[in-house]
Amino acid sequence: MNQPKKQHIGALDVIIIVIVLVCAVSVGLRMVMTRNSDLDKNVQLDNYIVSFKVMGIRDSSAKNYLQKGTNFYLDDSDEFFGTLREGVTVNDAEAYYEMPDGTIVLAANNSSGDLYRVDAECSLDVTGKLDSNGYFLLGGNRYIGRGKELLIYSKYLSITVQITDITKAQ
């Protein structure tokens, strides 16, 4: 009795099939990701105004280093962040404390000289875009939004800022 030999799938055949499947899936994912990407390098960036607060900065630093035209950079990546606009608002620094009886009181800032602290409100001219969900991308690739804290620096100053508003420049 002559029976035909059964054909078996060998290990090499399985490896070739797996490699072909992995290539097909990776090409498909690449096409889907680039089609849906908000980080396209050819996208047109627009001008925006990013407003922020600086809490507890020295009065002398606010007066001397928060001036129109000062360029600021992101501390973690050394990327250009923006240029300071006119209209820096400086107020006495505010600190609220809870007393043992549960009441909240405002502590007065009565220091002088270099110990005198202020809160400053400023804004920067930046470039960026809104993604498909309406979130702002600084430079087209870094998300920033209201309430986010960033460490930024200029030639003479390094500060932590809290973003308060982002609007499109006119």
Secondary structure, 3 states (H helix, E strand, C coil): CCCCCCCCCCHHHHHHHHHHHHHHHHHHHHHHHHHCCCCCCCCCCEEEEEEEEEEEEEHHHHHHHCCCCCEEEECCCCCEEEEECCCCEEEECCEEEECCCCCEEEECCCCCHHHCEEEEEEEEEEEEEECCCCCEEECCCEECCCCCEEEEECCCCEEEEEEEEEEECC
